[in-house]
């Protein structure tokens, strides 16, 4: 079914139920698929992406034009944009996922009981995964590949603003599945922009879906978490912090802060708050604030930060909670690492936090006591990414405290079962 036919005819419920039934039918064939067939599909899809660069850019140009007409923000348009380098990165991502060990069938643990029974905990697919995402067409490739590698059929519902781009990417994934003799229903893209499709996935596909993963803004994630009738893996916000300690090297701190905030402002790992140790304020605060201002970043600060430069705006209580996803940062002076940890605990979203310091003991305290999915020492928060973790890619950063936390990659898309081997034992 094409995007055009879905948009111009057919009941959304019928379309979605047909997609769900096809995904369920693909579960067993995909769970049995060999590593060789899955990897061949991924390599073929990567080659198809490279060959299809002109078609992908043409499709993306249509989406960008529609996005500008909808007055999407600069950050949203950046998320939406494809160029040859980003397409090459998608292709490399597929190849990196193919190079990962196949998790399915891996023995996580094994032991023997006194009665002679041997018990093994073995990785298995989660089941049918539904992924709802906004804007970023590269999620189509990353999510499709990760679910394929982990043996999970996936139903992808991208944002309406990225439909043309996502459809072109999906066509490349289908080439890989066909070449490997795997069911095309292993990776399905919802072909309609009708918003009713999202509501149907959330409330009426419990017989088909085993888990949902939202990837997008706060409103999308909140809706999925509120309305979903199946388990959800995701995070609500990425309110990330960088704490510059009294023992921080200023040059290193400046590089890290600028990268964490400004490398890409629209990603969930972008720093939104800078905390500076009061003991380092005299030497570090002004250079850090001015470096941000000189790079075009709006700075909102407390009274001490405002005294540094007249361009600093007064921060409100709301600013400490805010995920800007833009060239804006909140800056606060705190009384040492304990105050930084307390601030993060109160205002943070348990996503990603970094400390810059040359004091190993203070670094260890921060890494131990900050309760976020990712904590870093002397590195940018923008490393909060499955590809940077060597996972090939990820379909999101989970801030949940069950099943998966941090980058959700191949292993995080598996569950396990117990395989028990005996020699005729019975239980009296």
C-alpha positions in Angstrom: 0.0 0.0 0.0 1.4 3.4 -0.9 1.2 6.6 1.1 -1.1 8.1 -1.5 -3.6 5.3 -1.4 -3.7 5.3 2.4 -4.3 9.1 2.4 -7.1 9.1 -0.1 -9.0 6.0 0.7 -9.5 3.2 3.3 -10.5 3.2 6.9 -7.6 4.0 9.3 -8.7 1.2 11.6 -8.6 -1.3 8.8 -5.3 -0.1 7.6 -3.7 -0.3 11.0 -5.2 -3.7 11.9 -3.9 -5.1 8.6 -0.5 -3.8 9.4 -0.7 -5.3 12.9 -1.8 -8.7 11.7 1.0 -8.8 9.2 3.6 -7.9 11.9 2.3 -10.7 14.1 2.6 -13.1 11.2 6.2 -12.1 10.7 7.2 -12.7 14.3 8.1 -16.4 14.0 9.9 -16.2 10.7 11.9 -13.2 12.0 12.7 -14.9 15.3 14.1 -17.9 13.4 16.1 -15.8 10.9 19.8 -16.4 10.9 22.4 -13.7 11.6 23.6 -14.1 8.1 20.2 -13.3 6.5 19.6 -10.3 8.8 23.1 -8.9 8.2 22.7 -9.4 4.4 19.4 -7.5 4.5 21.1 -4.6 6.4 24.1 -4.5 4.0 21.8 -4.5 1.0 19.7 -1.7 2.5 22.9 0.3 3.2 23.9 0.0 -0.4 20.4 1.0 -1.5 20.6 4.1 0.6 23.8 5.1 -1.1 22.5 4.4 -4.6 19.3 6.3 -3.8 20.8 9.6 -2.6 19.2 11.7 -5.4 15.8 10.2 -4.7 16.2 10.7 -1.0 17.2 14.3 -1.3 14.3 15.0 -3.6 11.9 13.4 -1.2 13.5 15.4 1.7 13.2 18.6 -0.3 9.4 18.1 -0.5 9.3 17.6 3.3 11.4 20.6 4.0 9.2 22.8 1.8 6.1 21.6 3.6 7.9 22.1 7.0 8.7 25.7 6.1 5.1 26.2 5.1 4.1 25.0 8.5 6.5 27.4 10.2 8.6 24.7 11.8 11.4 26.0 14.0 15.0 26.0 12.9 15.7 23.2 15.2 12.9 21.1 13.8 14.0 21.8 10.3 17.5 20.7 11.2 16.1 17.4 12.6 14.2 16.9 9.3 17.0 17.8 6.9 18.9 15.1 5.0 22.1 15.7 3.1 24.6 13.3 1.5 26.6 13.2 4.8 23.6 12.3 6.9 22.5 9.7 4.3 26.0 8.2 4.4 25.8 8.2 8.2 22.5 6.2 8.0 24.1 3.7 5.7 27.1 3.3 8.0 24.8 2.9 10.9 23.1 -0.1 9.2 26.5 -1.6 8.6 27.6 -1.0 12.2 24.4 -2.7 13.4 25.1 -5.7 11.1 28.6 -6.0 12.6 27.1 -6.3 16.1 26.8 -9.8 17.6 23.3 -11.3 17.1 21.7 -11.2 20.6 19.0 -13.8 19.8 19.8 -17.1 21.4 22.6 -15.7 23.5 23.0 -17.4 26.9 23.0 -14.6 29.5 23.5 -16.9 32.5 23.6 -20.6 33.1 23.7 -22.8 36.3 23.0 -26.3 37.5 20.8 -27.2 40.4 21.6 -29.9 43.0 18.9 -32.1 41.4 20.8 -32.1 38.1 18.6 -29.6 36.2 20.6 -27.2 34.1 18.9 -23.7 33.8 19.9 -21.1 31.2 18.6 -17.6 30.7 18.5 -17.0 26.9 17.8 -13.8 24.9 14.7 -13.7 22.8 12.9 -10.9 20.8 10.5 -8.6 22.6 7.8 -9.1 20.0 6.1 -6.6 17.8 7.5 -3.1 18.4 5.6 0.1 17.6 7.6 3.2 17.2 6.0 6.7 17.0 8.4 9.5 16.1 8.5 13.0 14.9 10.5 14.8 12.2 13.7 12.8 12.1 13.7 10.6 9.0 16.9 8.8 10.1 14.9 7.1 12.8 13.2 5.1 10.1 16.6 3.5 9.2 17.9 3.2 12.8 14.7 1.8 14.3 14.1 -0.5 11.4 17.6 -1.9 11.5 17.7 -2.3 15.3 14.4 -4.2 15.4 15.5 -6.4 12.5 18.8 -7.3 14.1 17.0 -8.1 17.4 14.3 -10.2 15.7 11.4 -7.9 16.3 8.9 -6.9 13.6 8.4 -3.2 13.8 5.6 -0.8 12.9 7.0 2.7 12.2 4.7 5.8 12.5 6.8 8.8 11.5 5.7 12.4 11.7 3.6 13.8 8.9 6.3 16.3 8.1 8.8 13.5 7.3 6.5 11.2 5.3 8.2 11.5 1.9 11.7 11.1 3.4 10.7 8.2 5.6 8.9 6.5 2.7 12.1 6.7 0.5 14.2 5.3 3.3 11.7 2.5 4.0 11.9 1.5 0.3 15.6 0.9 0.8 15.0 -1.2 3.9 12.4 -3.3 1.9 15.0 -3.9 -0.8 17.2 -5.5 1.9 14.4 -7.7 3.3 13.5 -8.9 -0.2 17.1 -9.7 -1.1 17.5 -11.7 2.1 14.3 -13.6 1.7 12.8 -12.1 4.9 9.2 -11.1 5.3 8.6 -7.5 4.2 6.2 -7.1 7.1 9.3 -7.2 9.4 9.6 -3.5 8.8 6.4 -1.6 8.1 5.8 2.1 7.7 2.4 3.5 8.5 1.4 5.0 5.1 -1.1 7.6 6.3 -0.7 11.0 7.9 -4.1 10.7 9.5 -3.6 11.4 13.2 -6.2 8.8 14.0 -3.5 6.2 13.2 -1.6 7.2 16.3 -4.7 7.0 18.5 -5.4 3.5 17.1 -1.8 2.3 17.8 -2.1 3.6 21.4 -5.5 2.3 22.3 -6.6 -0.4 19.9 -3.6 -2.5 18.9 -3.0 -4.4 22.1 -3.5 -7.7 20.3 -0.7 -6.9 17.9 1.8 -4.7 19.7 4.0 -5.9 22.5 5.8 -2.6 23.3 5.7 1.1 22.2 8.6 3.4 21.9 7.9 7.2 21.4 10.6 9.4 20.1 9.9 13.1 19.9 8.8 16.1 21.8 7.3 16.3 25.3 3.7 16.4 24.1 4.1 13.3 22.0 5.8 11.3 24.7 3.4 12.4 27.3 0.5 11.3 25.1 2.0 7.9 24.5 2.7 7.3 28.1 -0.8 8.4 29.1 -2.8 6.6 26.4 -0.8 3.5 25.6 -2.4 0.1 26.4 0.9 -1.7 26.1 4.3 -1.2 27.9 6.2 2.0 26.8 10.0 2.6 26.6 10.9 6.2 26.4 11.8 9.5 28.1 9.7 12.6 28.6 12.4 15.3 28.4 16.1 15.7 28.1 16.8 18.5 30.6 20.6 17.8 30.7 23.2 19.6 32.9 26.9 20.3 32.8 28.5 21.0 36.2 31.8 22.9 36.1 33.7 22.1 39.4 36.3 24.1 41.2 38.9 21.7 39.9 37.9 22.0 36.3 40.4 23.0 33.6 39.0 26.2 32.1 39.9 25.4 28.4 38.4 21.9 28.7 35.3 23.2 30.4 34.8 25.8 27.7 35.1 23.2 24.9 32.7 20.8 26.6 30.1 23.5 27.5 30.1 24.9 24.0 29.8 21.5 22.4 27.2 20.2 24.9 25.0 23.2 24.3 25.6 24.2 20.7 26.8 21.3 18.5 23.2 20.4 17.9 20.7 22.3 20.0 17.6 20.2 18.9 18.7 16.8 20.3 17.7 15.3 23.6 21.4 15.2 24.8 21.9 18.9 24.4 22.8 20.7 27.6 20.1 23.0 28.9 21.6 24.1 32.2 25.1 25.0 33.2 26.0 24.8 36.9 29.3 26.5 38.0 30.9 25.9 41.4 31.0 29.1 43.4 34.6 28.3 44.2 35.5 28.6 40.5 33.1 31.5 39.7 35.8 34.2 39.9 38.0 32.4 37.2 35.5 30.3 35.2 32.1 32.0 35.2 32.7 35.0 33.0 34.7 33.2 30.3 32.1 30.5 30.0 29.2 32.9 29.8 30.9 35.2 27.3 31.9 32.2 25.2 28.3 31.2 25.0 27.1 34.7 24.2 29.8 35.1 21.5 28.5 31.9 19.8 25.0 33.4 19.6 23.6 31.5 22.6 21.0 33.3 24.8 22.0 33.0 28.5 19.5 33.2 31.3 21.1 33.3 34.8 20.7 34.0 38.5 21.8 37.3 40.0 25.5 36.3 40.1 25.5 35.3 36.5 23.7 38.5 35.4 26.5 40.6 36.9 28.9 39.0 34.5 27.4 40.5 31.4 24.5 42.9 30.6 23.3 40.5 27.9 22.4 37.8 30.5 18.7 37.7 31.1 17.1 36.9 34.4 16.3 33.2 34.9 12.9 32.3 36.2 12.1 29.2 38.3 10.6 27.7 35.1 14.0 28.0 33.3 15.6 25.4 35.6 13.0 22.8 34.4 13.1 23.7 30.7 14.3 21.7 27.8 14.9 24.5 25.3 16.0 22.5 22.3 17.3 25.8 21.1 20.3 28.1 21.5 19.3 29.1 25.0 20.9 27.9 28.3 20.2 28.5 32.0 23.2 29.2 34.1 23.5 29.0 37.9 26.2 29.3 40.5 26.1 26.5 43.1 27.9 25.8 46.3 30.0 22.8 45.2 29.2 19.3 44.0 26.6 18.5 46.7 24.5 21.6 45.6 25.0 20.6 41.9 23.7 17.1 42.6 20.7 18.5 44.6 19.9 20.9 41.8 19.9 18.1 39.2 17.8 15.9 41.5 15.2 18.6 41.8 15.0 20.0 38.3 16.5 17.3 36.0 14.7 14.7 33.9 17.1 11.8 34.7 18.5 11.9 31.1 22.2 12.9 30.9 24.5 14.9 33.2 28.2 15.8 32.9 30.8 17.0 35.4 34.0 18.8 34.4 36.8 18.4 37.0 40.3 17.2 37.5 39.5 15.9 41.0 38.9 12.2 40.7 37.1 11.9 44.1 34.6 14.7 43.3 34.0 13.1 39.9 33.3 9.7 41.4 30.9 11.3 43.9 29.0 13.0 41.0 28.9 9.8 38.9 27.7 7.7 41.9 25.1 10.0 43.3 23.5 11.6 40.2 20.5 9.3 39.4 20.3 9.8 35.6 20.4 7.3 32.8 23.8 8.6 31.6 26.5 10.4 33.6 29.8 11.7 32.1 33.1 12.9 33.4 35.0 15.4 31.3 33.0 14.8 28.2 30.1 16.5 26.4 26.5 15.5 27.0 26.1 15.2 23.2 27.8 11.7 23.5 24.4 10.5 24.8 23.8 8.5 21.7 23.7 4.8 20.9 26.1 5.2 17.9 28.7 6.9 20.1 28.3 4.1 22.7 29.3 1.5 20.0 25.7 0.2 19.8 25.5 1.0 16.0 22.4 3.2 16.6 19.6 3.6 19.1 15.9 4.3 18.9 15.9 6.6 21.8 17.3 7.3 25.3 15.2 5.7 28.0 14.9 7.3 31.4 12.8 4.4 32.7 14.0 2.4 35.6 12.8 -0.9 34.4 13.8 -3.1 31.5 15.9 -0.6 29.5 17.7 2.6 30.6 19.9 4.9 28.5 20.4 4.2 24.8 17.9 1.6 23.5 19.9 -0.6 21.1 19.8 -4.2 20.0 20.2 -5.8 23.4 17.6 -3.5 25.0 15.1 -4.7 22.4 15.3 -8.2 23.7 13.7 -10.1 26.6 14.7 -13.6 27.8 13.3 -17.0 28.6 14.5 -19.8 30.8 15.6 -23.0 29.1 15.7 -25.9 31.6 17.3 -29.3 30.7 16.9 -32.4 32.7 17.4 -36.1 32.6 14.0 -37.4 33.8 13.7 -35.4 37.0 10.3 -35.1 38.6 9.2 -33.1 41.6 7.8 -35.1 44.4 
